Amino acid sequence: MKYSSRFLLLITGWLVCVLPARAQLVVEITQGLNDAIPIAVVPFSIPGPVKLSVDVAEVIAGDLSRSGRFAPVPRGDMLEQPSSGDQIQFADWRLLKSNYIAVGKVLPEGADRYQVQYELYNVLNGQRLLGEKIPATGNALRATAHRIADLIYEQLTGVPGVFSTRIAYLNVEGTPPAQRYKLTVADADGFNPRVIANSSEPIMSPAWSPDGQSLAYVSFEGKAAAIYVQTLSTGVRTKVSARAGINGAPAWSPDGKKLALTLSRKDGDVDVYTLELASQVLTRISFDPGIDTEPCWSMDGSKIYYTSDRSGSPQIYEVSSFDPRSTPKRLTFEGKYNARPRVSPDGKQLALVHQEGSAFNIALLDLKTSALQVLTKGRQDESPAFAPNGAQLIYASQDRGHGVLALVSSDGRSQQRMGASAGEVREPVWGPFPIK
């Protein structure tokens, strides 16, 4: 059977081997909503000579802006800077056409201890919508700002915010043959990057555990592919699959007890398996002589979606995880290339890589109607992953020949790019909501 060169690259993972790295990501909004909600996030007052390393209001406004749903009022346009509800002159803010206003204070309460107070008001009727006091240390002020942004976003949209979540991505620094491959975890806005795996051999295919405590990934240490599971808080990692041939594309089951993965047999056949982590029991899921790879689970764990070229070109298939011998169902028919399925948090859609002409873009497949919606317009967009609220997707793209990360809203109306002045990054994955 003949395979496309791109599909073979997806199997071997060598795309990642030519990508240099960057440190911190910077977000640039490339396409916003015309009907984004106007909101004023007034600088939080700080008493006396206190100097803070974090501008809480700036972080909140940045989060809301990056969501694509809100248009924060520029600080230079603000006529006043109230810090509590009783100081707000709502008529002035209506003149600025701001629908909502957030005000607050950061009050010291001892050595490196603060009380962050915030309030959210409807400018049109003066109604107080939110208000809370949150204790925080200096190091936690940025996380506190993300939490406030999450609460504001949910109050005004009815959808949980994802500003307190994390992303993981891959980068490579240096030039061949002296390269370092790094798996990095950062806040959802690209701040606070932390390298959790660092090797002179390729690392690829990161996948978050459902509880957000661990990452599974592929490493080529020892010149052969193996799958590791690493606990982020301790750095402890376990080699869970190092079978002869391909060990690739790990994907966690919803209960965190299994991985779906891609393995190859001695005859070169590439298939999807599930691996029970506690017992190391393997179960074969696909049985076609072609290439079956890139698995992901349905949200209830009853199905596995994967890429297969059994029809002559890469397409998405579905099979029961309880009865893998059942006949797989082909899901994609539009276009000659559909790959890398990732299920939405509500289980109703698959994100995938779809080819149109010579371009590869991110698309959504409605699992009920089979309708396909193309979201992006790049030349080489790949590796889609949903935010845990389903409102956005993160993916890998190209900008002037450099690998960058990008964001797109699930309706395609808002797009952003996460890049830097130098270096490239790849294979982003968005972590789950933090455990409360």
BAGUDREN-820285 format. One record per residue (C-alpha): residue number from 1; x, y, z. Coordinates in Angstrom, 1 decimal, padded with zeros to 4 digits, always signed. Example, Ala and Ser with C-alpha at 12.3 -4.5 7.8 and 13.67 -1.06 7.14 Angstrom:
! BAGUDREN-820285
    nr     east    north       up
     1   +012.3   -004.5   +007.8
     2   +013.7   -001.1   +007.1
! end
This chain:
! BAGUDREN-820285
    nr     east    north       up
     1   +000.0   +000.0   +000.0
     2   +001.3   +003.5   -000.9
     3   +001.2   +006.2   +001.8
     4   +001.5   +010.0   +001.5
     5   +004.8   +011.4   +002.6
     6   +003.0   +013.7   +005.1
     7   +001.2   +010.7   +006.7
     8   +004.5   +008.8   +007.1
     9   +006.0   +011.9   +008.7
    10   +003.1   +011.9   +011.2
    11   +003.9   +008.3   +012.0
    12   +007.6   +008.7   +012.6
    13   +007.3   +012.1   +014.2
    14   +010.4   +013.5   +012.5
    15   +008.6   +016.8   +011.8
    16   +009.6   +017.9   +015.3
    17   +013.2   +017.2   +014.8
    18   +013.9   +020.3   +012.8
    19   +012.3   +022.9   +015.1
    20   +014.3   +025.3   +017.3
    21   +012.8   +026.5   +020.6
    22   +011.7   +029.7   +022.3
    23   +011.3   +030.6   +025.9
    24   +008.1   +032.5   +026.7
    25   +005.2   +032.7   +024.3
    26   +003.6   +036.1   +023.3
    27   +000.0   +036.2   +022.1
    28   -001.0   +038.4   +019.1
    29   -004.6   +038.7   +018.2
    30   -004.8   +038.3   +014.4
    31   -008.6   +038.3   +014.0
    32   -011.2   +039.5   +016.5
    33   -014.9   +039.6   +016.8
    34   -016.8   +042.6   +015.5
    35   -019.3   +042.2   +018.2
    36   -016.9   +041.6   +021.1
    37   -018.4   +042.7   +024.5
    38   -016.9   +046.1   +025.6
    39   -015.7   +045.9   +029.2
    40   -013.6   +048.2   +031.4
    41   -011.0   +046.6   +033.7
    42   -009.9   +049.5   +035.8
    43   -006.3   +049.4   +037.3
    44   -006.6   +048.0   +040.8
    45   -005.6   +050.5   +043.5
    46   -002.6   +049.7   +045.6
    47   -002.0   +051.7   +048.9
    48   +001.0   +053.9   +049.4
    49   +004.5   +052.9   +048.2
    50   +003.7   +049.2   +047.7
    51   +005.2   +047.9   +044.5
    52   +003.9   +044.7   +042.9
    53   +005.5   +042.6   +040.2
    54   +002.0   +041.8   +038.7
    55   -000.5   +044.3   +037.3
    56   -003.7   +042.3   +038.3
    57   -006.1   +044.3   +036.2
    58   -003.8   +044.1   +033.2
    59   -003.7   +040.3   +033.4
    60   -007.5   +040.2   +033.7
    61   -008.0   +042.4   +030.7
    62   -005.4   +040.5   +028.7
    63   -007.2   +037.2   +029.5
    64   -010.6   +038.5   +028.5
    65   -009.2   +040.1   +025.3
    66   -007.4   +036.8   +024.2
    67   -010.7   +034.9   +024.6
    68   -012.0   +036.8   +021.6
    69   -015.3   +037.5   +023.3
    70   -014.4   +040.8   +025.0
    71   -013.0   +044.2   +024.0
    72   -011.4   +045.8   +027.0
    73   -011.5   +049.6   +027.2
    74   -007.9   +051.1   +026.7
    75   -006.6   +052.6   +029.9
    76   -005.9   +055.9   +028.0
    77   -009.6   +056.3   +027.3
    78   -010.6   +055.9   +031.0
    79   -012.0   +059.2   +032.5
    80   -011.5   +058.0   +036.0
    81   -010.1   +055.0   +038.0
    82   -012.6   +053.9   +040.7
    83   -011.5   +051.1   +042.9
    84   -014.9   +050.2   +044.4
    85   -018.5   +050.2   +043.3
    86   -019.5   +053.3   +045.3
    87   -016.9   +055.4   +043.3
    88   -018.2   +054.4   +039.8
    89   -019.9   +057.2   +037.8
    90   -021.9   +054.9   +035.5
    91   -022.9   +057.7   +033.2
    92   -019.3   +058.3   +032.3
    93   -018.7   +054.7   +031.5
    94   -021.8   +054.6   +029.3
    95   -020.3   +057.4   +027.3
    96   -017.4   +055.1   +026.6
    97   -019.9   +052.5   +025.5
    98   -018.6   +050.0   +028.0
    99   -021.2   +047.3   +028.9
   100   -019.4   +046.2   +032.1
   101   -016.8   +047.4   +034.5
   102   -014.5   +045.6   +036.9
   103   -012.8   +047.5   +039.7
   104   -010.7   +046.4   +042.6
   105   -007.9   +046.8   +045.2
   106   -004.8   +044.9   +046.2
   107   -004.3   +045.3   +050.0
   108   -001.2   +044.2   +051.9
   109   -001.9   +042.0   +054.9
   110   +001.6   +041.2   +056.1
   111   +004.9   +039.9   +054.7
   112   +004.2   +038.9   +051.1
   113   +000.5   +038.5   +051.9
   114   -002.3   +040.3   +050.1
   115   -006.1   +040.6   +049.9
   116   -007.3   +041.0   +046.3
   117   -010.8   +042.6   +046.2
   118   -012.7   +042.9   +043.0
   119   -016.2   +043.8   +041.9
   120   -018.0   +043.4   +038.5
   121   -020.9   +045.8   +037.5
   122   -023.3   +046.1   +034.7
   123   -022.8   +049.6   +033.4
   124   -026.2   +049.9   +031.8
   125   -028.2   +049.4   +035.0
   126   -025.6   +049.6   +037.8
   127   -026.2   +046.1   +039.0
   128   -023.4   +044.4   +041.0
   129   -022.8   +041.0   +039.4
   130   -019.8   +039.7   +041.2
   131   -017.7   +040.6   +044.2
   132   -015.1   +038.7   +046.3
   133   -012.0   +039.0   +048.5
   134   -009.2   +036.5   +047.6
   135   -006.1   +036.0   +049.7
   136   -002.9   +035.7   +047.8
   137   +000.9   +035.7   +048.2
   138   +003.1   +037.8   +045.9
   139   +003.9   +034.8   +043.8
   140   +000.2   +033.9   +043.4
   141   -001.0   +037.3   +042.3
   142   -000.9   +036.3   +038.6
   143   -002.8   +033.1   +039.3
   144   -005.3   +035.1   +041.3
   145   -005.8   +037.4   +038.3
   146   -006.5   +034.4   +036.1
   147   -009.0   +033.2   +038.6
   148   -010.9   +036.5   +038.6
   149   -010.8   +036.5   +034.8
   150   -012.3   +033.0   +034.8
   151   -015.1   +034.1   +037.1
   152   -015.9   +037.2   +035.0
   153   -015.9   +035.2   +031.8
   154   -018.3   +032.6   +033.2
   155   -020.6   +035.2   +034.7
   156   -021.0   +037.0   +031.4
   157   -020.9   +034.1   +028.9
   158   -022.3   +031.2   +030.9
   159   -019.2   +029.2   +030.0
   160   -016.3   +028.4   +032.4
   161   -013.1   +030.4   +031.7
   162   -009.9   +028.6   +031.0
   163   -007.4   +031.3   +032.0
   164   -006.2   +029.2   +035.0
   165   -005.4   +026.2   +032.9
   166   -002.1   +025.2   +031.4
   167   -000.7   +024.2   +028.0
   168   +002.1   +021.9   +027.1
   169   +004.2   +022.1   +023.9
   170   +007.4   +021.0   +022.3
   171   +010.4   +023.0   +021.3
   172   +013.9   +022.3   +020.1
   173   +017.0   +024.5   +020.4
   174   +020.3   +024.5   +018.6
   175   +021.1   +023.1   +015.2
   176   +021.9   +019.6   +014.0
   177   +023.6   +017.6   +015.2
   178   +023.7   +019.4   +018.6
   179   +020.0   +019.9   +019.5
   180   +018.1   +019.9   +022.7
   181   +014.5   +018.7   +022.7
   182   +012.3   +020.2   +025.4
   183   +008.8   +019.5   +026.6
   184   +007.5   +022.6   +028.2
   185   +004.4   +023.4   +030.4
   186   +003.2   +027.0   +030.7
   187   +000.1   +029.0   +031.8
   188   -002.6   +029.3   +029.1
   189   -001.4   +032.8   +028.3
   190   +002.2   +031.5   +027.7
   191   +003.7   +032.8   +030.9
   192   +005.6   +030.8   +033.5
   193   +007.1   +028.3   +031.1
   194   +008.7   +025.3   +032.8
   195   +010.7   +022.5   +031.0
   196   +009.7   +019.1   +032.3
   197   +011.7   +016.9   +029.9
   198   +014.9   +017.8   +028.2
   199   +016.8   +015.4   +025.9
   200   +019.4   +015.4   +023.1
   201   +017.0   +013.0   +021.3
   202   +013.5   +013.8   +020.0
   203   +010.5   +014.2   +022.3
   204   +007.0   +014.2   +020.8
   205   +003.2   +013.5   +021.2
   206   +002.6   +015.0   +024.7
   207   -000.8   +014.1   +026.2
   208   -002.4   +015.4   +029.5
   209   -003.8   +013.0   +032.0
   210   -007.5   +013.7   +032.8
   211   -006.5   +015.0   +036.3
   212   -003.8   +017.3   +034.9
   213   -001.2   +015.8   +037.2
   214   +000.8   +013.9   +034.5
   215   +001.9   +014.0   +030.9
   216   +002.4   +011.0   +028.6
   217   +004.9   +011.5   +025.8
   218   +007.2   +009.7   +023.4
   219   +011.0   +010.0   +023.8
   220   +013.7   +008.6   +021.5
   221   +016.3   +008.2   +024.3
   222   +018.5   +005.3   +023.5
   223   +017.8   +005.9   +019.7
   224   +014.5   +004.0   +020.0
   225   +010.9   +005.2   +020.7
   226   +009.4   +004.7   +024.1
   227   +006.4   +006.1   +025.9
   228   +006.8   +007.7   +029.3
   229   +004.3   +008.9   +031.9
   230   +005.7   +011.8   +034.0
   231   +004.2   +013.2   +037.2
   232   +004.6   +017.0   +037.0
   233   +004.7   +017.8   +040.7
   234   +007.6   +015.4   +041.4
   235   +009.3   +014.9   +038.0
   236   +009.0   +011.1   +038.5
   237   +008.5   +009.3   +035.2
   238   +007.8   +005.7   +034.3
   239   +008.5   +004.0   +031.0
   240   +005.2   +002.3   +030.1
   241   +005.9   +001.1   +026.6
   242   +009.2   +000.3   +024.8
   243   +008.2   -002.5   +022.5
   244   +010.2   -003.2   +019.3
   245   +009.2   -000.8   +016.5
   246   +006.8   +002.1   +016.8
   247   +005.7   +003.3   +020.2
   248   +003.6   +006.4   +019.5
   249   +000.6   +008.7   +019.9
   250   -000.4   +008.1   +023.5
   251   -003.9   +009.2   +024.5
   252   -005.4   +008.9   +028.0
   253   -008.7   +007.2   +028.7
   254   -011.2   +009.4   +030.5
   255   -010.7   +007.5   +033.7
   256   -006.9   +007.8   +033.5
   257   -006.4   +004.1   +033.8
   258   -005.4   +003.3   +030.2
   259   -003.6   +004.7   +027.3
   260   -004.5   +004.3   +023.6
   261   -001.3   +004.1   +021.6
   262   +000.2   +003.2   +018.3
   263   +002.4   +000.1   +018.0
   264   +004.0   -001.8   +015.1
   265   +004.4   -005.5   +014.8
   266   +007.4   -007.4   +013.3
   267   +005.7   -007.4   +009.9
   268   +005.6   -003.6   +010.0
   269   +001.8   -003.4   +010.4
   270   +000.9   -000.3   +012.4
   271   -002.2   -000.5   +014.6
   272   -004.0   +001.1   +017.6
   273   -003.9   -000.7   +021.0
   274   -005.0   +000.1   +024.5
   275   -002.6   -000.3   +027.4
   276   -003.9   -000.8   +031.0
   277   -001.3   +001.1   +033.0
   278   -001.6   -000.9   +036.2
   279   -001.4   -004.4   +034.7
   280   +000.4   -003.6   +031.4
   281   -002.3   -005.6   +029.6
   282   -002.4   -004.7   +025.9
   283   -005.6   -005.0   +023.8
   284   -005.5   -004.6   +020.0
   285   -008.1   -002.1   +018.7
   286   -007.5   -002.0   +014.9
   287   -006.8   -004.9   +012.6
   288   -006.3   -003.5   +009.1
   289   -003.0   -004.1   +007.2
   290   -002.6   -000.4   +006.6
   291   -001.5   +002.4   +009.0
   292   -003.9   +003.0   +011.9
   293   -002.7   +005.7   +014.3
   294   -003.4   +008.9   +016.3
   295   -006.1   +007.5   +018.6
   296   -008.3   +009.4   +020.9
   297   -011.2   +008.4   +023.2
   298   -014.8   +009.5   +023.3
   299   -015.7   +011.4   +026.4
   300   -017.4   +008.4   +028.0
   301   -014.6   +006.0   +027.0
   302   -016.9   +003.8   +024.9
   303   -015.3   +004.6   +021.5
   304   -011.9   +005.2   +020.1
   305   -011.4   +007.5   +017.1
   306   -008.3   +007.1   +015.0
   307   -006.6   +007.9   +011.6
   308   -006.4   +005.1   +009.0
   309   -005.4   +005.0   +005.4
   310   -007.3   +001.7   +004.7
   311   -009.5   +003.5   +002.1
   312   -006.4   +004.7   +000.2
   313   -005.9   +008.0   +002.0
   314   -005.9   +009.1   +005.6
   315   -009.4   +009.3   +007.1
   316   -011.0   +009.2   +010.5
   317   -012.6   +006.0   +011.9
   318   -014.6   +005.1   +015.0
   319   -014.6   +001.8   +016.8
   320   -016.1   +000.5   +020.1
   321   -013.5   +000.3   +022.8
   322   -015.4   -002.6   +024.4
   323   -015.8   -004.6   +021.2
   324   -012.8   -003.8   +019.0
   325   -013.6   -006.7   +016.7
   326   -016.7   -004.8   +015.6
   327   -016.7   -003.2   +012.2
   328   -015.0   +000.3   +012.3
   329   -017.2   +003.2   +011.1
   330   -015.7   +005.7   +008.7
   331   -016.5   +009.2   +009.7
   332   -014.9   +011.5   +007.2
   333   -015.6   +011.6   +003.4
   334   -015.0   +015.2   +002.4
   335   -011.4   +015.6   +001.1
   336   -008.6   +013.3   +000.5
   337   -006.9   +013.9   +003.9
   338   -008.4   +014.0   +007.3
   339   -006.2   +013.1   +010.3
   340   -005.3   +013.7   +014.0
   341   -008.8   +013.5   +015.6
   342   -009.4   +015.1   +019.0
   343   -012.8   +015.0   +020.7
   344   -014.5   +018.2   +022.0
   345   -015.2   +018.4   +025.8
   346   -019.0   +017.9   +025.1
   347   -018.3   +014.9   +023.0
   348   -020.2   +016.3   +020.0
   349   -017.4   +017.2   +017.6
   350   -014.0   +016.1   +016.5
   351   -011.2   +018.5   +015.7
   352   -009.0   +017.3   +012.9
   353   -006.4   +018.2   +010.2
   354   -008.2   +018.6   +006.9
   355   -006.5   +019.1   +003.5
   356   -007.9   +021.6   +001.0
   357   -005.8   +021.8   -002.1
   358   -002.2   +022.0   -001.0
   359   -003.1   +023.5   +002.4
   360   -003.7   +021.7   +005.7
   361   -006.1   +023.4   +008.0
   362   -007.9   +022.8   +011.3
   363   -011.6   +021.7   +010.9
   364   -014.5   +020.5   +013.1
   365   -016.5   +017.4   +012.3
   366   -020.0   +017.3   +013.8
   367   -020.4   +013.7   +015.0
   368   -024.2   +013.8   +014.6
   369   -024.6   +015.4   +011.2
   370   -021.1   +014.7   +009.7
   371   -020.9   +018.3   +008.7
   372   -017.3   +019.6   +008.3
   373   -016.4   +023.2   +009.2
   374   -013.0   +024.5   +008.3
   375   -011.7   +027.0   +010.9
   376   -008.3   +028.1   +009.8
   377   -006.7   +029.3   +006.6
   378   -003.0   +028.6   +007.0
   379   -000.8   +026.5   +004.7
   380   +000.3   +024.0   +007.4
   381   -001.9   +023.9   +010.4
   382   -001.8   +020.8   +012.5
   383   -002.0   +019.2   +016.0
   384   -005.4   +020.6   +017.2
   385   -006.4   +020.4   +020.8
   386   -009.5   +021.8   +022.5
   387   -009.5   +024.1   +025.5
   388   -011.3   +022.4   +028.3
   389   -014.4   +024.6   +027.9
   390   -014.6   +023.8   +024.2
   391   -014.7   +027.5   +023.2
   392   -011.2   +027.6   +021.6
   393   -008.6   +025.3   +020.0
   394   -004.9   +025.5   +020.1
   395   -002.8   +024.2   +017.2
   396   +000.6   +024.4   +015.5
   397   +001.0   +026.6   +012.5
   398   +003.6   +028.5   +010.4
   399   +004.3   +032.3   +010.4
   400   +006.8   +033.5   +007.8
   401   +008.5   +030.1   +007.7
   402   +008.7   +029.7   +011.5
   403   +006.7   +027.3   +013.6
   404   +004.2   +029.0   +016.0
   405   +001.3   +028.1   +018.1
   406   -002.1   +029.5   +017.3
   407   -005.6   +029.8   +018.8
   408   -008.9   +029.8   +017.0
   409   -012.4   +030.0   +018.5
   410   -014.7   +027.0   +017.9
   411   -016.8   +029.1   +015.5
   412   -013.7   +030.3   +013.6
   413   -014.4   +034.0   +014.2
   414   -011.5   +034.8   +016.5
   415   -007.9   +033.9   +015.8
   416   -004.6   +034.5   +017.6
   417   -001.0   +033.6   +017.2
   418   +001.4   +032.6   +020.0
   419   +004.9   +033.4   +018.9
   420   +008.2   +035.1   +019.6
   421   +010.9   +036.9   +017.8
   422   +013.0   +033.8   +017.4
   423   +012.6   +030.0   +017.5
   424   +009.8   +027.6   +016.8
   425   +007.3   +025.5   +018.8
   426   +005.1   +022.5   +018.0
   427   +002.5   +020.0   +019.2
   428   +000.5   +022.0   +021.7
   429   -001.9   +020.3   +024.1
   430   -004.3   +022.1   +026.4
   431   -004.6   +020.8   +029.9
   432   -007.8   +020.1   +031.8
   433   -009.4   +022.4   +034.4
   434   -007.4   +022.5   +037.6
   435   -008.7   +020.3   +040.4
   436   -010.5   +022.4   +043.0
! end
